[in-house]
Amino acid sequence: MKNIKNLMLVDDDEIFVYLTKRTISETSLVDRIEEFDNGQDALDFLKHNRENPDRLPEVILLDLNMPIMDGWQFLEEFSSLKTPTKNRIRVYICTSSISPDDASRAKTMSEVTDFIIKPFTKGKLTEMIKEI
Amino acid sequence: MENVEDYKHALDVSAIVAITDQKGTIIHVNDNFCKISGYSPAELIGQDHRIINSGYHPEEFIKGLWKTVANGKVWKGEMRNRAKDGSIYWVDTTIVPFLNSRGKPYQYVAIRSDITERKKGEEHIKKINEQAVRHTRELEYKNRQLVDFCNIVSHNLRAPLINISMLVDYLEQCTDDADRMEVQGKMRPVVDHLLEIFNELVESVQVRQDIGIKADNIHLGECLDRIMVGFDPQAREYGAEITAEFGVPVVSFPRKYMESIFSNLISNALKYRHPERVPRIEVQSRKTDRGILLSVADNGLGIDLQRHRDHLFKIRKTFHKHVDAKGLGLFMTKTQVEAMGGKIWAESTPGKGSVFFVEIKEKDHEEH
């Protein structure tokens, strides 16, 4: 099974980021993890590395509730981003929100591969990575 | 002729009838007229019909009536009259002009029926309707607050709880002590954070329910001075200039809430100052037609309201990267202001600064 070269973690929750990184590294399925605590910084990174397919993530784990630019705002701008590999980037919304509105909104967005409610286990993470 | 007499009798028994000459002087009244107006025939005959005028209808209305009948046309309408004892009655009225051979009116016959009860009913329904609309609006507002509150609870409490749960899971899997210590060390801040949010929410519920809180007469200048004592070291460090212009120097508001408003808004203004200039904060109060308007204006970083307007006063929504940006303050301020029937909102230009407005009702503005 092929490894994922780059995974992007967009979440302002320190604990979640800490635990997710640990979990991911235990699967040994991901080479590099880029973390951002808000949508704006994540977007800037993507724009900056537009022509750099080596650095662009194959997977983005996106939180909804973040300061400065939240998950929805990120997705809006992400959808209008022109990147050659954009279509191959799988975006997973990972949120603690149990609001059905959020879930249905996610369904309407073609950029979103899946909507996952935290917490998610190591098992689920492995499954996700295997799908790529 | 027998028929006409019958007709007249039937009319006299069923309706209120008065006949005036072309100048409006009463020349005949029937029993029903006397009964409803409280005057005897002797008190009415020879009087101008204005004797039953209650002064309710505007001049245009009366002029319109006269114009119609003076032109030989029948006038129909509802009128509010005054009886001898000063009491009010409503009548559904038809005035029929009688024309002479030259086509000019020589007498007017007014046929009326008592609709006082119906009018009372109509007014009552109108009042109840207005009350119902008011209540519905209040309920809609309260419902929105409830939904907001539930969303806040589910968003803000669930996240730290999940973290604790995940950390506990991890602890159970830890094999060495160093690892265990590391994971354990991460739990305390999360628990503290959870507690803090929880307390804030509880307090906001108390604020919402404590609508009987006493309002004090607050001297705004003194109040501002008092909270500035706490900000003095910060203000001095940044070289901040804070000016106050209280067009309305004294307001009626719970002291605790006013201190919280000033404290949170000044704190925000200082926290989000622009790194390249001296922070300048202007505090003002002035009277408007809706009450009293307080404003705290700064020349700081500003907020992108297009992005953040909906989230400005919710918990833990921060707009800048700032170490202290916990975002609890504005939520509580909004709760307190709204509990007193006021409003709080902001205007801002990113890069230039922001103004926060608080509108509060004047004392005795609303009597229920």
Contacts between the chains, C-beta under 8 A, distances in Angstrom:
chain1	res1	chain2	res2	distance
A	13	B	159	6.5
A	13	B	163	6.8
A	15	B	163	4.2
A	15	B	166	7.3
A	15	B	167	6.7
A	15	B	186	5.8
A	15	B	190	5.8
A	16	B	162	7.8
A	16	B	163	6.4
A	16	B	166	7.5
A	18	B	186	6.7
A	19	B	163	7.8
A	19	B	166	5.2
A	19	B	167	7.2
A	19	B	170	6.4
A	22	B	170	7.5
A	38	B	321	7.4
A	65	B	155	6.4
A	65	B	159	7.3
A	65	B	316	7.7
A	67	B	317	6.9
A	67	B	318	4.0
A	67	B	319	6.8
A	67	B	320	7.7
A	67	B	321	7.2
A	67	B	325	6.8
A	67	B	327	7.7
A	68	B	318	7.3
A	68	B	319	6.5
A	68	B	320	6.9
A	68	B	321	6.5
A	69	B	307	7.2
A	70	B	311	8.0
A	73	B	307	6.4
A	96	B	155	7.2
A	96	B	158	4.8
A	96	B	159	4.2
A	96	B	162	5.3
A	97	B	154	7.3
A	97	B	155	6.1
A	97	B	158	7.7
A	98	B	154	6.1
A	98	B	158	6.8
A	99	B	151	7.0
A	99	B	154	6.9
A	99	B	155	8.0
A	118	B	159	7.7
A	118	B	162	5.0
A	119	B	162	5.0
A	119	B	165	6.1
A	119	B	166	4.9
A	119	B	169	7.9
